[in-house]
Amino acid sequence: MQITRLKKVGVLLLVLLMTTLAGCSSLTKDDKGLTVVGKNFTEQDIMANMLGLLLEEHTDQKITVKSFLGGTDVCFNAVKNGSADVYVEYTGTGLVNILGEEVLSDPQKAYDKVKEEFSTKYNLEWMESIGFNNTYALAVTQETAQKYNLKKISDLQAVAGELNFGTMQEFLERDDGMKGLQKTYQLSFKGTKAMDSGLKYKALTEGQVDIIDAFATDGMLVKYNLFLLEDDKNFFPPYYAAPLVRSETLKKHPELKEILNKLAGKLDDRAMAELNAQVDVEKKKAKDVAKTWLQQEGLMK
């Protein structure tokens, strides 16, 4: 009788032990937290840290941030295969580079397209747009804008023959660069000069060229107080930024949608350029810049 009781107690202890171990294993799997990644340039470094800090503030999850992880393919595949949970992507990149679709000039149509296709094909969900559009833009000095009364790209038609254009070689060869630009706006510049991206701004401010291509959120636009011409014919593709999240992650943590959408519409092109300038020009750390901005916006203490 005593032996039987001992056997029963032993079996009970074994069951309890296995249950405890299973619980620990499950806890370890669920307790791995959330991983935020970013591409290898300043803006993405800021955004990865911004998402990480926001998630730390509003969840109990352990948050890991891996900025400068790599290019689009690296970050996209990390989130798709589950080694990461979220990163900031651009609608134009998602549409053209990842989906391989034709350019859609309408920002809402581009967003709707990637939102639907990514959910169906990759089980990834686009959150609401943060607000800024990191697309191509044409920049001139304030003096040039005033001299020729330039406000939009169409205004160049009357004066392009007097202006020298400075740009990277790639822009000269792209259909969504100089070729398409000249065709869409009927422009013929005095001359074009191919140069390294780091030299464009210096060449412009020193008068070696009169106009350059830029990205709408470049920090150097702030440093040199340059004027961006309005793309009044919507030639350049939209590259609106938004968090891209694993569907599986959202199922486990549905509160993340509301948290990440706290950023919706909060940053326009100029504001993002100013944040980039704080890192590129003032040499501040991306995490510090992201934290200060979140605090100013009341999104973290």
C-alpha positions as CSV (number, residue, x, y, z in Angstrom):
1,M,0.0,0.0,0.0
2,Q,2.8,2.3,1.0
3,I,4.7,1.5,-2.3
4,T,1.6,2.3,-4.3
5,R,1.2,5.6,-2.6
6,L,4.8,6.4,-3.2
7,K,4.4,5.6,-6.9
8,K,1.4,7.9,-7.1
9,V,3.3,10.7,-5.4
10,G,6.2,10.1,-7.8
11,V,4.0,10.2,-10.9
12,L,2.3,13.4,-9.6
13,L,5.7,15.1,-9.0
14,L,6.8,14.1,-12.5
15,V,3.7,15.5,-14.0
16,L,4.1,18.8,-12.1
17,L,7.8,19.0,-13.1
18,M,7.0,18.4,-16.8
19,T,4.2,21.0,-16.6
20,T,6.6,23.5,-15.0
21,L,9.2,22.9,-17.6
22,A,6.7,23.2,-20.4
23,G,5.5,26.5,-18.9
24,C,9.1,27.8,-18.7
25,S,9.7,26.8,-22.3
26,S,6.6,28.6,-23.4
27,L,7.5,31.6,-21.3
28,T,10.9,31.8,-22.9
29,K,9.5,31.7,-26.4
30,D,6.9,34.4,-25.6
31,D,9.3,36.4,-23.5
32,K,11.8,37.0,-26.3
33,G,10.3,40.4,-26.8
34,L,10.1,42.4,-30.0
35,T,12.8,43.3,-32.5
36,V,12.9,46.5,-34.4
37,V,15.3,46.8,-37.4
38,G,16.4,49.6,-39.7
39,K,18.2,50.1,-43.0
40,N,21.7,51.5,-43.2
41,F,21.3,55.3,-43.4
42,T,20.6,58.1,-40.9
43,E,16.8,58.4,-41.3
44,Q,16.3,54.7,-40.7
45,D,18.6,54.8,-37.7
46,I,16.4,57.5,-36.2
47,M,13.1,55.8,-37.1
48,A,14.3,52.4,-35.7
49,N,15.2,54.0,-32.4
50,M,11.9,55.9,-32.4
51,L,9.9,52.8,-32.8
52,G,11.9,51.0,-30.2
53,L,11.5,53.8,-27.6
54,L,7.8,54.1,-28.4
55,L,7.3,50.4,-27.8
56,E,9.4,50.4,-24.6
57,E,7.2,53.2,-23.3
58,H,3.9,51.7,-24.0
59,T,4.4,47.9,-23.6
60,D,5.9,45.5,-21.1
61,Q,7.9,43.8,-23.8
62,K,11.7,43.5,-24.0
63,I,12.6,45.6,-27.1
64,T,15.7,45.0,-29.2
65,V,16.7,47.7,-31.8
66,K,19.1,46.7,-34.6
67,S,19.6,49.8,-36.8
68,F,22.0,49.8,-39.8
69,L,21.1,46.1,-40.3
70,G,21.4,46.4,-44.1
71,G,19.5,47.4,-47.2
72,T,15.9,46.9,-48.1
73,D,16.2,43.2,-48.8
74,V,17.9,42.5,-45.5
75,C,15.3,44.3,-43.4
76,F,12.3,43.1,-45.4
77,N,13.4,39.5,-45.2
78,A,14.2,39.8,-41.5
79,V,10.6,40.8,-40.8
80,K,9.2,38.4,-43.3
81,N,11.0,35.3,-41.9
82,G,10.4,36.2,-38.3
83,S,13.8,37.2,-37.1
84,A,12.5,40.7,-36.6
85,D,9.0,42.2,-36.0
86,V,8.9,45.7,-37.4
87,Y,10.7,48.3,-39.4
88,V,9.9,51.5,-41.3
89,E,9.4,51.0,-45.0
90,Y,8.5,53.4,-47.9
91,T,5.5,52.9,-50.1
92,G,7.5,53.5,-53.3
93,T,10.1,50.9,-52.3
94,G,7.4,48.4,-51.3
95,L,5.6,48.9,-54.6
96,V,8.5,49.0,-57.1
97,N,11.5,47.3,-55.4
98,I,9.7,44.5,-53.5
99,L,6.5,43.9,-55.4
100,G,8.0,44.7,-58.8
101,E,4.9,46.8,-59.8
102,E,4.8,49.9,-62.0
103,V,5.0,53.3,-60.3
104,L,1.8,54.8,-59.0
105,S,2.0,58.6,-58.7
106,D,-1.1,58.8,-56.5
107,P,0.1,58.5,-52.9
108,Q,-3.1,56.9,-51.6
109,K,-3.3,54.4,-54.4
110,A,0.3,53.4,-53.8
111,Y,-0.4,52.9,-50.1
112,D,-3.6,51.0,-50.7
113,K,-1.7,48.7,-53.2
114,V,1.2,47.8,-50.9
115,K,-1.2,47.4,-47.9
116,E,-3.3,44.8,-49.7
117,E,-0.5,43.0,-51.5
118,F,1.9,42.7,-48.5
119,S,-0.9,41.3,-46.3
120,T,-1.8,38.7,-48.9
121,K,1.6,37.7,-50.1
122,Y,3.9,38.2,-47.1
123,N,1.6,38.3,-44.0
124,L,3.0,41.8,-43.3
125,E,0.8,44.7,-42.3
126,W,1.4,48.4,-43.1
127,M,0.5,50.8,-40.3
128,E,-0.6,54.3,-41.0
129,S,1.8,56.7,-42.7
130,I,4.1,58.6,-40.4
131,G,3.6,61.6,-42.7
132,F,6.9,62.3,-44.5
133,N,7.6,61.5,-48.2
134,N,11.3,60.7,-48.8
135,T,11.1,61.0,-52.6
136,Y,13.2,62.8,-55.1
137,A,13.0,66.6,-55.1
138,L,14.6,69.5,-57.0
139,A,16.5,72.0,-54.8
140,V,17.8,75.5,-55.4
141,T,19.3,78.2,-53.2
142,Q,16.9,80.8,-51.8
143,E,18.7,83.3,-54.0
144,T,18.0,81.4,-57.2
145,A,14.4,80.8,-56.2
146,Q,13.9,84.6,-55.7
147,K,15.9,85.6,-58.8
148,Y,13.8,83.4,-61.2
149,N,10.6,83.5,-59.2
150,L,10.7,79.7,-58.8
151,K,8.0,77.9,-56.7
152,K,7.2,74.8,-58.6
153,I,9.0,72.6,-61.2
154,S,6.8,73.9,-64.0
155,D,8.4,77.4,-63.4
156,L,11.7,76.0,-64.7
157,Q,10.3,75.8,-68.3
158,A,11.0,79.5,-68.9
159,V,14.5,79.5,-67.4
160,A,16.0,76.0,-67.6
161,G,18.2,77.1,-70.5
162,E,20.1,79.3,-68.1
163,L,20.6,76.8,-65.4
164,N,23.2,74.0,-64.8
165,F,21.9,70.8,-63.2
166,G,24.1,68.9,-60.7
167,T,23.2,65.3,-60.0
168,M,24.5,61.7,-59.5
169,Q,25.0,59.7,-62.7
170,E,22.2,57.3,-61.7
171,F,19.6,60.1,-61.8
172,L,20.6,61.1,-65.3
173,E,19.9,57.5,-66.5
174,R,16.7,56.7,-64.6
175,D,13.3,56.9,-66.2
176,D,12.0,58.3,-62.9
177,G,15.0,60.7,-63.0
178,M,16.2,63.1,-65.5
179,K,14.8,61.4,-68.6
180,G,11.3,61.3,-67.3
181,L,11.6,64.7,-65.7
182,Q,12.6,66.5,-68.9
183,K,9.8,64.7,-70.8
184,T,7.1,65.4,-68.3
185,Y,8.0,69.1,-67.7
186,Q,9.4,69.8,-71.1
187,L,12.8,71.0,-69.7
188,S,16.1,71.6,-71.4
189,F,18.9,72.6,-69.1
190,K,22.0,74.6,-70.0
191,G,24.1,71.7,-68.9
192,T,24.2,68.7,-66.6
193,K,27.1,67.7,-64.3
194,A,27.4,64.3,-62.8
195,M,28.9,64.2,-59.4
196,D,29.1,62.3,-56.1
197,S,26.1,62.8,-53.9
198,G,28.2,64.3,-51.1
199,L,29.5,67.0,-53.5
200,K,26.1,68.2,-54.8
201,Y,25.3,70.5,-52.0
202,K,28.7,72.1,-51.9
203,A,28.6,72.6,-55.7
204,L,25.1,74.3,-55.4
205,T,26.0,76.6,-52.6
206,E,29.3,77.6,-54.3
207,G,27.5,78.4,-57.5
208,Q,29.1,75.6,-59.6
209,V,25.6,74.4,-60.5
210,D,22.2,76.1,-60.1
211,I,19.9,73.2,-59.3
212,I,20.3,69.7,-57.9
213,D,18.3,66.6,-57.3
214,A,17.8,65.7,-53.6
215,F,15.7,63.5,-51.3
216,A,13.0,65.5,-49.7
217,T,14.1,64.6,-46.1
218,D,17.9,65.2,-46.6
219,G,19.4,66.9,-43.6
220,M,21.6,69.0,-45.9
221,L,18.5,70.8,-47.1
222,V,18.2,72.2,-43.6
223,K,21.9,72.9,-43.2
224,Y,22.0,75.1,-46.4
225,N,18.5,76.4,-46.1
226,L,17.6,75.3,-49.6
227,F,14.3,75.7,-51.4
228,L,12.4,72.7,-52.8
229,L,10.4,73.1,-55.9
230,E,6.9,71.7,-55.8
231,D,6.4,68.7,-58.0
232,D,3.2,70.1,-59.4
233,K,2.7,67.3,-62.0
234,N,3.4,64.6,-59.4
235,F,6.2,63.1,-61.5
236,F,8.3,61.7,-58.7
237,P,6.9,58.4,-57.1
238,P,5.6,58.7,-53.6
239,Y,7.8,57.3,-50.9
240,Y,5.7,57.7,-47.7
241,A,7.1,56.1,-44.6
242,A,5.1,53.7,-42.4
243,P,5.9,50.9,-39.9
244,L,5.7,47.5,-41.5
245,V,4.8,44.7,-39.0
246,R,4.5,40.9,-39.0
247,S,0.8,39.8,-39.0
248,E,1.8,37.1,-36.5
249,T,3.3,39.7,-34.2
250,L,0.0,41.8,-34.3
251,K,-2.0,38.7,-33.5
252,K,0.0,38.0,-30.4
253,H,0.2,41.7,-29.5
254,P,-2.9,43.5,-31.0
255,E,-2.2,46.6,-28.9
256,L,0.9,47.3,-31.1
257,K,-1.3,48.7,-33.9
258,E,-2.6,51.5,-31.8
259,I,0.8,52.2,-30.3
260,L,2.6,52.4,-33.7
261,N,-0.2,54.5,-35.2
262,K,0.5,57.1,-32.5
263,L,3.2,58.3,-35.1
264,A,0.6,58.7,-37.9
265,G,0.9,62.1,-39.6
266,K,3.3,63.4,-37.0
267,L,6.3,64.2,-39.2
268,D,6.3,66.1,-42.5
269,D,9.2,66.3,-44.9
270,R,10.8,69.3,-43.3
271,A,10.5,68.0,-39.8
272,M,12.1,64.7,-40.8
273,A,14.9,66.6,-42.6
274,E,15.5,68.6,-39.4
275,L,15.8,65.4,-37.4
276,N,18.3,64.0,-40.0
277,A,20.3,67.2,-39.8
278,Q,20.6,66.9,-36.0
279,V,22.5,63.6,-36.6
280,D,24.3,64.4,-39.9
281,V,25.2,68.0,-39.2
282,E,25.1,68.5,-35.4
283,K,26.5,64.9,-34.8
284,K,23.9,64.0,-32.2
285,K,23.1,60.3,-31.6
286,A,20.0,59.0,-33.4
287,K,18.6,57.5,-30.3
288,D,18.9,60.8,-28.4
289,V,17.2,62.7,-31.3
290,A,14.4,60.2,-31.4
291,K,13.9,60.4,-27.7
292,T,13.8,64.2,-27.5
293,W,11.2,64.3,-30.4
294,L,9.0,61.7,-28.7
295,Q,9.1,63.6,-25.5
296,Q,8.3,66.9,-27.2
297,E,5.3,65.2,-28.9
298,G,4.1,63.8,-25.6
299,L,4.6,60.2,-26.7
300,M,7.0,59.3,-23.9
301,K,8.0,60.7,-20.6
